[in-house]
Amino acid sequence: MRTIVLKPGEQGEIIELPDEMESQIMRLQEIVGGWIEHVVLPKHHNGFINEEGKFKDLPWNHFATELCRLARRLPSTEIIVGPMVIVGPVDNNGDQSSVTDEFIKYLKHLKMVKNGK
């Protein structure tokens, strides 16, 4: 599954996650550094962040914060910290899907994702 990882202070990078659900969850936890928490993003996409990121004093993630605000799901007093993994819309079976080409183009336009992929 094609995803985008947004690390604090960096443009996003496109990576692949395993297809098997248990392996996906383990990889998501590895990337965010702990238990995962779901966040809603624009254009029906979804993100996963570290559920305890603020308690762990993880660094502010400007791009992830702005994406959540664009979805109108994050109050202006809140921020997202630590890495975020972006996945696509939920499919007809209720499973996460790959990030769409349209969403990658949208993030490149916002200069949130590295060009070249």
C-alpha positions as CSV (number, residue, x, y, z in Angstrom):
1,M,0.0,0.0,0.0
2,R,1.4,3.4,-1.0
3,T,1.6,5.9,1.9
4,I,3.3,9.2,2.7
5,V,5.4,9.8,5.8
6,L,5.5,13.3,7.0
7,K,8.3,13.8,9.6
8,P,8.6,17.0,11.6
9,G,10.6,19.6,9.7
10,E,10.7,17.6,6.5
11,Q,8.8,17.2,3.3
12,G,6.8,14.0,3.0
13,E,8.2,10.9,1.5
14,I,6.3,8.2,-0.4
15,I,6.8,4.7,1.0
16,E,5.1,1.3,0.6
17,L,3.5,-0.6,3.5
18,P,3.0,-4.3,3.5
19,D,-0.4,-5.6,2.3
20,E,-1.1,-7.8,5.3
21,M,-3.0,-5.9,8.0
22,E,-1.0,-7.1,11.0
23,S,2.3,-6.2,9.3
24,Q,0.8,-2.8,8.3
25,I,-0.1,-2.0,12.0
26,M,3.4,-3.1,13.2
27,R,5.0,-0.9,10.5
28,L,2.8,2.1,11.3
29,Q,3.7,1.8,15.0
30,E,7.4,1.6,14.1
31,I,7.2,4.7,12.0
32,V,5.3,6.9,14.5
33,G,7.2,5.4,17.5
34,G,4.3,3.9,19.5
35,W,0.6,3.3,19.6
36,I,-1.3,4.7,16.6
37,E,-4.1,7.3,16.6
38,H,-6.3,8.0,13.6
39,V,-6.8,11.5,12.3
40,V,-9.0,12.7,9.4
41,L,-7.4,14.5,6.5
42,P,-8.7,16.3,3.4
43,K,-10.1,14.6,0.4
44,H,-11.2,11.5,2.3
45,H,-7.6,10.5,3.2
46,N,-6.6,9.4,6.7
47,G,-3.5,9.8,8.8
48,F,-1.9,7.9,11.7
49,I,0.1,9.6,14.5
50,N,1.6,8.6,17.8
51,E,-1.2,8.5,20.3
52,E,1.1,9.6,23.1
53,G,3.2,12.0,21.1
54,K,2.5,15.0,23.3
55,F,3.3,13.1,26.5
56,K,6.6,11.9,24.9
57,D,7.4,15.5,24.0
58,L,7.7,14.8,20.2
59,P,8.5,17.7,18.0
60,W,5.8,19.8,16.3
61,N,4.9,18.6,12.8
62,H,3.9,21.7,10.9
63,F,2.7,20.0,7.7
64,A,0.7,17.4,9.6
65,T,-0.9,20.1,11.7
66,E,-1.8,22.2,8.6
67,L,-3.3,19.1,6.9
68,C,-5.6,18.4,9.8
69,R,-6.6,22.1,9.9
70,L,-7.5,21.9,6.2
71,A,-9.8,19.1,7.0
72,R,-11.3,21.3,9.7
73,R,-10.7,18.6,12.3
74,L,-8.1,20.3,14.5
75,P,-8.8,23.3,16.7
76,S,-6.5,26.3,16.2
77,T,-5.1,25.7,19.7
78,E,-4.0,22.1,19.0
79,I,-1.0,20.8,17.1
80,I,0.2,17.5,15.7
81,V,3.5,16.2,16.9
82,G,5.8,13.5,15.6
83,P,5.6,11.7,12.3
84,M,2.4,11.1,10.5
85,V,1.6,8.3,8.0
86,I,-0.9,9.2,5.4
87,V,-3.1,6.5,3.8
88,G,-5.8,6.7,1.2
89,P,-9.6,6.6,1.6
90,V,-11.3,3.6,3.1
91,D,-12.4,1.2,0.4
92,N,-15.7,-0.7,0.0
93,N,-14.5,-3.5,2.3
94,G,-13.6,-1.0,5.1
95,D,-9.9,-1.3,4.5
96,Q,-7.4,1.5,4.1
97,S,-6.2,2.1,0.5
98,S,-3.2,3.6,-1.1
99,V,-2.8,7.4,-1.2
100,T,-4.3,8.6,-4.5
101,D,-2.3,10.2,-7.3
102,E,-4.6,13.2,-7.0
103,F,-3.7,13.6,-3.3
104,I,0.0,13.3,-4.0
105,K,-0.4,16.1,-6.6
106,Y,-2.3,18.2,-4.0
107,L,0.5,17.8,-1.4
108,K,3.1,18.6,-4.0
109,H,1.2,21.7,-4.9
110,L,1.3,22.6,-1.1
111,K,5.0,21.8,-1.1
112,M,4.4,19.1,1.5
113,V,5.9,16.2,-0.5
114,K,9.2,15.9,-2.3
115,N,9.0,16.0,-6.0
116,G,10.4,13.2,-8.1
117,K,8.1,10.3,-7.2
